[in-house]
C-alpha cells in the first residue's frame, strides 16, 4: 500500500506542475502576440529608413559626413552586447546567445580577447549567470531595461554606444541576439551595430526621386543616429518576441510531457492496485482453506 500512496502522491505533484506550465504557456502566448505586433510596426520603419540612407549614399559619401562609420573608428576595444532574458524556462534561448558569444571570443575576436580589449555587456540575468559559470565576467549589465521595452531608454543606450565610438573608447559594437522567426524558431544573429555600414545602393537609383533640403550631407548626418537608435530598439523587440516564443514552446512541451507522465503513472497505479487486490484475495482464500482443513 505504501507503493500506491507514493504513486498517488507523485500523480498529484505532476498534475500541479502541469497546471503551472499550462498557465505559463498561456501567459507567454499573450505576451508573444503583443511582441509580434511591436515587431510588425517597427520593421517597416527601419527598413524604409535604411532605404532612404541607402539612396542618399549614392549621391554623397556617408563616411565623409557621419561620425559613426568605419572611416572614423579610432578606438582599440570591441564591445559585445549579449541580449537574453531575466527569466529562465525558455529552452535554449539564453544558452544559444552565450554559446555564440563564446564562439566570437574564441575565433573572430580571439586576439582582442587575449589582449584584454573586449568588453562584455549583458542584458539578461540568466545570460550573466551562464557567463559567470563559464569564467566570463560582464563589464556592463542592463538587466533593468528588459522590464519594459521603452524606446526612450534604448535610445539613450544607443546614444551611449555612439558617444563611446565617437570618442575612441571602442572601435566596434556587436549585438548578439535571437531573431524572431516564429513561435518555434529563433535564430541567433551577430549584428555589427557600430561602425555603421551603409547598404549598397541600387544601380537604378533616380536622383530626382528626392527633393533634398538643405542637402544630402545634412540629412545623412541626421538620419544615421536615428537609424542606429531604431536598429537597437528593433533588436531588443526581436529578442523579447523570441523569448516569449521560446518560453511558450517550452511550456507547451512540458505540459504535453506532464500529461504523458500522468498517463503512465495512472497505469502503474492501476497495475499496483490490481496486484494488491489480487494478493489480498489470495491471502483470504489461503486463510479460509486453512480454516476448513482444521
C-alpha positions in Angstrom: 0.0 0.0 0.0 3.0 2.3 0.6 3.8 2.0 -3.1 0.3 3.0 -4.0 0.5 6.1 -1.8 3.8 7.1 -3.4 2.5 6.8 -6.9 -0.7 8.7 -6.0 1.4 11.5 -4.4 3.5 11.7 -7.5 0.5 11.9 -9.7 -0.8 14.8 -7.8 2.6 16.5 -7.9 2.8 16.1 -11.7 -0.8 17.4 -12.1 0.1 20.5 -10.1 3.2 21.1 -12.3 1.1 20.7 -15.4 -1.2 23.4 -14.2 1.7 25.7 -13.7 3.3 25.0 -17.1 -0.1 25.4 -18.8 -0.7 28.7 -17.2 2.8 29.9 -18.2 2.2 28.8 -21.7 -1.0 31.0 -21.9 0.8 34.0 -20.4 3.7 33.7 -22.9 1.2 33.3 -25.8 -0.5 36.6 -24.8 2.8 38.4 -24.4 4.0 36.9 -27.7 1.0 38.4 -29.5 1.9 41.9 -28.3 5.6 41.4 -29.1 4.7 40.3 -32.6 2.6 43.4 -33.1 5.5 45.6 -31.9 7.8 43.9 -34.4 5.4 44.3 -37.3 5.3 48.0 -36.6 9.0 48.7 -36.3 10.3 46.5 -39.1 8.8 48.6 -42.0 10.0 51.8 -40.3 13.6 50.7 -40.0 13.5 49.1 -43.5 12.3 52.4 -45.1 14.8 54.4 -43.1 17.6 52.2 -44.2 16.4 52.5 -47.8 16.5 56.3 -47.6 20.1 56.3 -46.3 20.9 53.7 -49.0 19.6 56.0 -51.7 21.3 59.1 -50.3 24.6 57.3 -50.1 24.5 57.1 -53.9 24.8 60.9 -54.0 27.1 61.6 -51.1 29.7 59.5 -49.3 28.2 58.7 -45.9 31.6 58.1 -44.4 32.5 61.7 -45.0 29.5 63.2 -43.2 28.7 60.7 -40.5 31.0 60.2 -37.4 29.8 56.6 -37.0 31.3 54.8 -39.9 34.4 52.7 -40.3 36.4 55.7 -41.6 36.1 57.4 -38.2 36.8 54.5 -35.9 39.8 55.4 -33.6 39.4 53.1 -30.6 41.0 49.7 -30.0 38.3 47.9 -27.9 35.4 45.8 -29.0 32.1 45.9 -27.1 29.9 42.8 -27.4 26.3 43.2 -26.1 24.5 39.9 -25.4 20.8 40.1 -25.3 19.0 37.4 -23.4 16.3 37.2 -20.7 16.0 37.8 -17.0 13.9 34.6 -16.5 14.5 31.0 -17.4 12.2 28.2 -18.5 12.6 29.2 -22.2 14.6 26.3 -23.6 17.9 27.0 -25.2 17.1 30.7 -25.7 19.8 32.0 -23.3 22.3 29.3 -23.9 22.4 29.9 -27.6 23.3 33.5 -27.1 26.0 32.6 -24.6 27.5 30.0 -26.9 27.6 32.4 -29.8 29.4 35.0 -27.8 32.0 32.3 -26.8 32.5 31.4 -30.4 33.2 35.1 -31.2 35.7 35.3 -28.4 37.5 32.1 -29.4 37.5 32.9 -33.2 36.8 36.3 -34.6 37.9 38.4 -31.6 40.5 36.0 -30.2 43.4 38.3 -30.4 41.5 41.3 -28.9 40.1 39.0 -26.1 43.6 37.8 -25.2 44.9 41.3 -25.1 42.0 42.3 -22.8 40.4 44.6 -25.4 37.0 43.0 -25.4 34.2 44.4 -23.2 31.2 42.2 -22.5 27.8 43.9 -21.9 24.9 41.6 -20.9 21.2 42.3 -21.0 19.6 39.4 -19.1 20.3 37.9 -15.7 20.2 34.3 -17.0 22.9 35.0 -19.5 25.0 36.7 -16.9 24.8 33.6 -14.7 25.9 31.4 -17.6 28.8 33.7 -18.5 29.9 33.6 -14.8 29.8 29.8 -14.7 32.0 29.8 -17.8 34.5 32.1 -16.2 33.4 35.3 -18.1 32.7 38.4 -16.1 30.3 41.0 -17.6 31.7 44.6 -17.7 28.3 46.2 -18.1 24.8 44.9 -17.2 21.5 46.3 -18.5 19.0 43.9 -16.9 16.6 46.5 -15.8 15.9 47.7 -19.4 14.2 44.4 -20.2 11.4 45.1 -17.7 9.7 47.4 -20.2 10.6 47.8 -23.8 10.7 51.6 -23.9 12.1 53.4 -26.9 13.4 56.3 -25.0 15.5 54.1 -22.7 17.1 52.2 -25.6 17.6 55.5 -27.5 19.8 56.7 -24.6 21.7 53.4 -24.6 22.3 53.7 -28.3 23.5 57.3 -27.7 25.9 56.0 -25.1 27.3 53.5 -27.6 27.6 56.2 -30.2 29.4 58.5 -27.8 31.9 55.8 -26.9 32.6 55.1 -30.5 32.9 58.7 -31.5 35.3 59.4 -28.6 37.5 56.5 -29.4 36.6 54.4 -26.4 35.5 51.5 -28.6 36.2 50.7 -32.2 33.3 48.3 -32.7 30.0 47.4 -31.1 28.5 44.0 -31.8 25.0 42.8 -30.9 24.3 39.1 -30.3 20.6 38.2 -30.0 17.8 35.9 -31.1 16.0 37.0 -34.2 12.3 36.1 -34.2 11.1 33.9 -37.0 8.0 32.3 -35.4 7.0 30.9 -32.1 9.0 27.7 -32.6 12.1 29.1 -34.4 14.5 31.7 -33.2 17.8 32.3 -35.0 20.9 33.6 -33.2 22.2 36.7 -35.0 25.5 38.6 -34.8 25.0 42.2 -35.9 27.6 44.9 -36.2 26.0 48.0 -34.6 29.0 50.3 -34.9 30.7 51.2 -37.1 27.5 51.8 -39.2 27.6 50.0 -42.5 25.7 51.6 -45.4 23.9 49.1 -47.7 24.9 49.0 -51.3 22.8 51.5 -53.2 20.6 50.5 -56.1 22.1 50.7 -59.5 18.8 52.1 -60.9 18.6 55.0 -58.5 16.8 58.0 -59.8 18.4 61.1 -58.2 15.3 63.2 -58.9 13.2 60.9 -56.7 14.1 63.1 -53.6 13.8 66.8 -53.1 16.7 67.4 -50.6 16.7 70.4 -48.3 19.3 71.7 -47.4 21.5 68.9 -48.8 22.2 65.2 -48.7 25.1 65.6 -46.3 23.0 67.2 -43.6 20.2 64.7 -44.0 22.6 61.8 -43.8 24.2 63.3 -40.6 20.7 63.5 -39.1 19.3 60.1 -40.2 22.2 57.8 -39.3 21.8 58.3 -35.5 18.1 57.8 -35.8 18.7 54.7 -37.8 21.1 53.4 -35.1 18.5 54.1 -32.3 15.8 52.4 -34.2 18.0 49.5 -35.1 18.9 48.8 -31.4 15.2 49.0 -30.4 14.2 46.6 -33.1 16.9 44.1 -32.0 15.5 44.3 -28.4 12.0 43.7 -29.7 13.2 40.8 -31.8 14.8 39.3 -28.7 11.8 39.8 -26.5 9.5 38.2 -29.0 11.9 35.3 -29.4 11.9 34.9 -25.6 8.2 34.7 -25.4 8.0 32.3 -28.3 10.7 30.0 -26.8 9.0 30.0 -23.4 5.6 29.3 -24.9 7.0 26.4 -26.9 8.9 25.0 -23.9 5.9 25.2 -21.6 3.8 23.5 -24.3 6.2 20.6 -24.5 6.4 20.5 -20.7 2.6 20.3 -20.5 2.5 17.5 -23.0 5.3 15.6 -21.2 3.4 16.0 -17.9 0.2 14.6 -19.5 2.1 11.6 -20.8 3.8 11.1 -17.4 0.4 11.3 -15.6 -0.9 8.6 -18.0 2.0 6.3 -17.3 1.7 6.9 -13.6 -2.0 6.2 -13.5 -1.3 3.0 -15.5 1.3 2.0 -12.9 -1.1 2.9 -10.1 -3.9 0.7 -11.5 -1.5 -2.2 -12.0 -0.2 -1.9 -8.5 -3.7 -1.6 -7.1 -4.8 -4.7 -9.0 -1.8 -6.6 -7.7 -2.6 -5.5 -4.2 -6.2 -6.7 -4.5 -5.0 -10.0 -6.0 -2.6 -10.5 -3.1 -5.4 -9.8 -0.6 -7.7 -12.3 -2.3 -5.0 -14.9 -2.3 -4.4 -14.3 1.4 -8.1 -14.5 2.2 -8.5 -17.7 0.2 -5.5 -19.3 1.8 -6.8 -18.4 5.3 -10.2 -19.8 4.5 -8.8 -23.0 3.2 -6.6 -23.4 6.3 -9.7 -23.0 8.5 -11.6 -25.6 6.5 -8.8 -28.1 6.9 -8.7 -27.5 10.6 
